[in-house]
Amino acid sequence: APAPEVSYDVTFKGIPSAMGNRVFVPEGYTAEVIFAAGDAVVAGAAAYAGTPLDAAGYEQVAGGNHDGMHFYPIDGVDPNQGGLLAINHEAPDAAILYAGAASYNPATATAEQKKIVLSSVGVSVIEVQLVNGKWAVKADSPYNKRYTGNTVYQVGGPAAAVVGPTVVGTLNNCASGMTPWGTYLTCEETTDNYLDPTQPANGYGWVVEIDPQGTFAATKRTALGRFDHENTDYMVDADGRLAIYMGDDSTPGCVYKFVAAGKYNASDRAANRDLLDTGTLYAAKFNADGTGQWIELTQGKNGLVVGAQDPGNYTQSAVPPAATTVDFVTQADVLVNTKSAARVAGATLMDRPEWVTVGPDRHVYMTFTNNGSRQVTEAANPRANNPHGHIIHWVEDGDTAAATTFKWDMFLLAGDPRLAAANLQGNINGDTFSSPDGIGVDPKGRLWVQTDASTSAATTNVFGNNAMYYVDQETKASRRFLVGPNGCEITGLTYTPDLRTFFINIQHPGGTWPSLEQGNTLPARSATIVVRRTDGKPVGA
């Protein structure tokens, strides 16, 4: 008889808000730690086990503050049984470093201390495999590799003429994305190197393309603009035209799209090697009538000229700041000063644009996490003093990646109706949440939201700890799927192709997680967890 058809309809029983030093999941699910800060990455490396390592040792183990990540198949391996995880490390987990690392000061740190801290950011690439029903890191894999704040990166695109051919280090690696040719886009959420200020600031604030297979050199792609990058996602047309969507996680920041000049070549991976170095960068303008424009950020167009007047972050005060003069002489000037270029060109200043996701139906969703100091409102940011954030949905006109216009709507306003003030209540149908951050539509079209709300009692008393939710795109009904341990942010979402395994990151937990459940006495550490059903069916179904 034929195998029964697998259902991906969402049937899990939502869980209540919670607080505690553990991960909470629905009945019939398990959540297991697979990869924590300080765990070995490079084959033969010694993991952190309670005694601080030296700088060379930390270069070979997991960094801290696990954030965005993606799962990649490997040739010859069943992708539901094994593959590669590329994982961002946004910041150090200071508790596992040297004594005093929590108060790190680059001006007074020794050279060794600076190398240690810089080793704790960047990216880990690890091979993972399912063995005897349990996922684990394959310790001897030749793919296992670290990219850190001490690594040298190539520089591509128009701003290379100003930045230089190489840059030392990547840091503040927040969320991420992938390309259709199987590379990893790690996003630098900082426009300077605050861990090593001796490095020129214009070397940071870029999207860095890393090849988990190790074939291509890691490269900062300057054509995608310089700002506080959060994550990326892509849309590709049938003819190979490619768009990369991005957000500037600033208070406020703009939404961006890069359209490559060349076409994606699905039959020749190497042909896409430098596809992200040439193209057109746009910033979004959200109009009150639900239409939108992608404004081209090219030198000489839309006011991007010598003597341009930057209006500044005018949304944050009742009285607009004085304009400043910016000289856009070359495209490199536009790319190095992308935030300013977007404001000059008239893009909408949004409430902290964070993750963006493109669904199988080519609908786009983006989280706007919060902006508690907004004073000037408009349709796409309708709440002054917006501490809980919102989610916007849009579709490109003509359903093409290269569209220059789109239609948008307010998907939901986060908050809770139990709160007294109107700007705090939101309109969530079902389980409420604050500060949507991570967002992803999985291959079966199911929308998942992860939160990065304040961990103060004023917030957790209403919403519980940060959590992950399923939100129905039609009814907008919200159902809580997972709750993290005290003090954490929930972030990073990727999965095996059969959706029977979800990988999720727990960032900066407090208390005794995960040491309590691991049976050790190590400090609280950021970690990647594996979430599965005990009956082997797809997660969420």
N, C-alpha and C positions, 0 to 999 in steps of 0.2 A: 504494500500500500504506500502511496506517496506520503512524505513527511507532512505533518500538519503545518499550515501556514503560520508563521510567527506573527504575533500581534504586537504592535508598538503603542497601542492605545494606552493612555495614561490612566492607571488604575490604583496607584499606591495610595494608601491612607495617609493623609497629611498629619504631621506631628505638631504638637503645641510648641510655643516659644519656650525656651529653657535657658538656664544658666548652670554652669558646673564645669569641672575639669575633665571633660570627655567630649567625644563626637556623638551626637544623637542622630539616628537614622530610623526610618520606618520599620515596623515589624517585618521580619523576613529578609532583612538586609544586614550586611556586615560592612564595617569600615576598619581597614587595617593599614598601619603605617608601613610604607615601603622605602622611604628615602628622606632622612632628616638632615638638618644642618650638621656638618662635620662628618657625615658618613663618607666612606671611601668612594672615589670616582675612578681615578686612573688605576689601571691594573697594577696590583702590587702595593698600592698606597695603604698607609696605616690610618685607620679612622680615628677621629677624636673619641677618647674613651674616658675623659675626665681630667687628663693632664694636658696642658696647652702644647700645641705643636710649634715648630718653627715656621718661618715664612715659606720655605720650600715645601713643608708638609701641608700647609693650608692651601697651597696652589693645587693640590691633588685631591682635595676633599670637597664636599658640598659647601657652597656658600650659604648665606643666610637669607631670611625673608623671601622664601619661595613665592613666586608670583605667577605670571603668565607661563603657559607651557603648551606643547603640542606633541602628539604621538605620530611617529612615522613608521611605515612598514619597511622591512628589510627584504631584499631579494632572497628567495629561497626559504623564507620563514613564514609560516601561517600567521597573518597579522592579528588574528584573534588569540594567538598563543605567545606572541612576542613581537618586539619592535624596539624603536628608539624613543626615548623621551628627551626633548629639549626643554630645559626648565630655567626660568629667569631667577636671579637672586638680586632683589631690589636694594637690600641694605645688609650690613653685617648683623649676625646674631651675636652681639657683643659678649654675652655670658659664656660662650664657648671659646673665646679668644684669650688674650693675656689679661692679667689683673689690671683693671683700670681702663679697659677698652671702651667701656660705656661712656667715658668722658674724653674720648679721643679728640685731640686737637692737633691738626697737621703742623701747626707752628712749633709745637713742642715735642711731637712724637719723634722717636728715633727712626732711622732708616728702616730697621727691621720691623718696628711697629707699623710704619706706614705700609710696607709691603704686605704685612699680615692683613690689615684692614682692607687694602685694595684687592687682596685675593678673595675676600668674602663677598664680592659683588660680581656681576657678570652672568654667565650661563654655565650650566652643567648639561652635557649630553651623556646619557646612560642607556645601555641596553637592558631591557627588562624582559622577563620571560615567565610563563606560567608553568610551574613544575609541581606535580602532585597536588594540583588544585590550589596552589598558592603563588601569587606574584612575588617576584624578587628581582633584585639587580643582578645581572650577570657580571660577576666580579672581574673576570678575565677578558672581557670583550675589548677588541681593538678599537671599537667605536667610542669607548668611554673617554671623555675629554673635558677639560675645563677651559673656558674663555673668561678672563678676569680683568680687573683693573690694572694689571701689570702687562697684559698681552698687547702686542702691536697689531693694529688694524690698518688695512688698506683704506684709501679714500677714493670714492668714485663720484662722478657727476660734476656739474658746473662749478660748485664751490670748492672743488679740490685745488683750484688755482689760488685760492686764498688760504684754505685750511692747511694745505700741504699734502704730499703723497701718502703720509702715514700719520696716525695718532696713537699715542700710548694710552690704553685703557678705555674701558666702557664702565658705566656705573649707573645707579638708579634705574636698573633694568626692570621696568614695571611690567606691563603686559606685553603681548607679542602677537604675531600672526604667522601665517605660512604663505608660500607661493604655490601656484599650481605645479611648478617643477620641483617641489619638495625641499625647498630651503626654508630657513627659520628667520623671521624678522623680529629681532629683539629691539625694544623701544627704550630710548634713553629719556627718562622723565626729569631731566635737568639740563640747563644750558650753561653749566660750568662744571669744573671738577672740584667740588668742595672737599673731597678727600685728599686731593693733591693740587692745591691752587697754583703751584708752579707751572702747571700745564696751561696753555692758552685756552681760554673759555670757548672759542669757536670750534674746538675739536669735539664738543659735546652738545647733545640735544638732537641727535640724528637717529634714524633707523639703521640698524646694523644687520646686514644679511650674513647669516651663518649657514654653512652646509653641514647638516648632521652626519652626512656620509664622509665629510672631510675632503671632498674633491676640490672645491673652490675655496679660495682664501677668504677669510672673514673681512667684510668691506662695509664701510659707512657710506650709505647711499644718499648723497646730499641733495639730489634732485627732489627728494620727498620733503624737503624743508627742515628748518631747525626750530624746534619749540619743545615744550614739555610733553613728549610723545607718550601716549598711554598704550594703545594697541593698534593693530591693523586688521583689516579683512579685505578680501578682494572680490571683484566681479569680473568674469571673463565672458566675452561674447563668442558665438559660434565661429566667427572668423578670426579669433585670437586677440581681439582688442581687449586690453586689460586695464582695469581701474583698481587702485589701492585707496581704501578709505582710512582716515585717521582723525584723531582728536587731540587737542591741546589741553591737557589737564591743568589748566590755570583758572584762577578766580578773578575775572572770567577768561575764557579761551574760545577759539574758533574751531570749526569743523572743516576738514580738508579732504580733497580727493586729488590723486595723481593719476593721470592717464598716460601710459607709456606710448612713445612714438612708434615703436616697433610692435610686432605681433608675437604673442606667445606661440612657441613651436612645441606642440605636444609630442612630436616624434623625435626631437633632438634636444635633450636636456641641456647640453653644452651651449646651444644657440641662445639660451635665455640668460647666459652668465651675466651679462651687463645690461639686461633689458631695463632695469630700474634706473639707469644713469641718464636716460634721455626721454623727455616727455614734457607734459604741461601740468603745472600745479594749480589747483583751484581752491578757493575758500567759499563756504556756503553763506548765502543770504536767505533767511527764512522770512517770508512775507506774511502779513496778517491774514491774507485771504487763503492761506494753505498752499500757495505756490512758493517755489524757491528757485534761486539761480546759483549756478557755480560761476564765481567771478574769477577770471584768469589772473594769476599772479605772475605776470611776465613783465620784465623791465620795459618801460616805455608805454605800457597799457594801464588803464584804470588808475591813473594818477601816480604810478610807480616811476617817478622821474626825479631828477635833481631838484632839491628844494621841496619835496613832498611834506605835507603837514599831517603828522600822526596825532589823532584826537585823543589817544591814551585810553585808559579803561574808564570811560565815561559812565558806565553803568553802576559804578560803586559809590557815587556821591551825588547829592542833589545839585551841586554846582560842578559843572564839567571841569576837568583839569585843563591847564593851559596846553595848547598843542605844541609839539616839538617838531623841529625840522629834521628830516631824514633824507640823505642823498642816495638815491638808487641809481647808480651809474651803470652797473652791470647786473646780469642775472645772479651772479654770486652774491651781490649786495642784497637782492631780494631773498635769497635762500638763507643767508646767514641771519637776516633780520625778518624772518617770516611773520612773526607775531605783529610787528609794526606794519609790514606790507599788507596783511589781511585787514587791519584796521583802516589803513589809508584807502584801500580799495572798496571799503563799505561792507565787509562781511559782518554777520551778526555775532555779537559777543554773548556767548552762552555760559550757562551755569556749570562749569567744570565738565567739559566733554571727556568721558572716559571710554569705556569699551564700545566698539561698533561690531555688528554681526550682520552678515548677508546670508539669508536663508536659501534653501533649495529653490524656493519660488522667486528669488531675486528681490524680495522685500528686505529693506534695511531697517535695523533697530539700533538706537544708540542711547546709552545712559548719560544722564547729566546729574552728577552725584549730589551736589548741593552748592549753595552760595549764600551763606548766612548774612552777607553784607551787601547784597544787591539792593540798590535804591531805585533804579530806573527800570521799569518793566516793559515788556512787549509780548506779543503773542506766543513766541516760542520759549519765553522765560517769564511766565505770567505772575510769579509770586515775588514780592519784595521779601527780603530776609527769608530765603528759601533753605532751611536747614536739612530738608529731607529729600530734595531732588525730584527728578522726573525722567520719563523715557519717551523718546520721539520715534515715530515710524515714518519712513518715506519710500517712495518708488520713483525710479528714474523715468522721465518722459521718454516714450518710445522703447522702453525696456532695454536700453543700451548703456554699456559701461561709459561711453564717451559723451553721454547726454550733458547738456549745459543747463537744463532746467529739470525740476522735479516737483512732485506733490507730497506734502507732508501733513501729518496730524499728530496731536498729542495723544500718545498711547495710554499713559497713566501719570498721575501725580502721586508721589509717595507721601506717606504720612499715616495718621491714625485718627479716626473720627472721635475717639475718646479725648483727644487733646482739645483744649479750649479755643485757641486762636485759629482763625480761618486759614492762615498760611501754613498751619501745621497738620491739617486734617487729611488732605489728599482725597483721592477718590478710588482707592484700591477696593476691588471686589474680592473679599475673602481674607486670607492671611495678610496682615499689613506688614510693611517694612519701611525702613529708612535708608537713604543713601545707596541706591542701586549703583553698582560698580561693574563687576563682571557680568557679561551677557553673552549668550550663545544660542543659536538655533542649531540643533543637531541635525544629522542627515535625514531624519524622519520628520523634520519640520517642527520639533517640539522646542519651545522657548524656555530657557533657564536663566535665572537672575541670581547673582550673588551680591552680598551687601558688605559695605565698609562704613558702617555707622560708628559714631562715638561709642566707646565702651564705658562711658560714665554711667552712674546709677540712674541719672535722669533719663537716659535713653534705654538702657537695658530693662528698667522697670516697666517700660511700655512694650518694647519690641523683643526683649530677650537678647541673647548673644547674636552676633552676626550669623547669617544663615544663607541657605540656597533654596530657591523657590522655582516651581514650575508655574508659568503663566500662560493660560490659553489665549491664543491670539484673537480668537473670535469673541469669546465672552469676557475676556480679560480677567477671568477668575484666577486668583493666586492661591497656590497650595504649597505649604512649607515642606521641603523634602529633607533637609539636613540642617543641623544646628552645630556650630563649632564650639570649642572650649572657651573658657573665660579669656578675655583680652585679645582675641584673635580677629583677623579679617578672613573672610572666605574668598578665595580667588583661584584662578587657574582652573580650566575645565577642558578636558580632552578625553577621548574614548577609543576603544577598539572598534573596528568597522561593524561588528555585530551588536554593538552597544550593550554588551553584557558586562563590560568593565568600564567604569568611569574613574578617571584620575582627577583628584581635586587637591588644591593646596590649602594648608592651614598656615597662615602667616602670623608671626609674632604672638604666639599664645603666651599666656601667663600661667601662674600656678605650677602644676605638676604634670602637665601634658607635654609630650607623650611618655615621659619617663615612667609614670605610674603604671600604664598598661604594658610598657615594655619590660617592666621589672628591673629598672635601674634607677640610679639616683642622679642622673645627669640633669643639668638645668633645662627648663622649658625651651623647646626648640621648634622652629618652623619645620614643617614636614609635608611631604606628599602622601596622600592616602589613596587607597584603592577601595572603591565602593562597588559591591556586587550583591546580587540576590542569592539567597541560599538555595533556591530551586533552579538556578542557572538560566532563568529567563532574562530578557533585556531589562536593564535598569529603567525604572519609571513605569514600565508596563504592568 
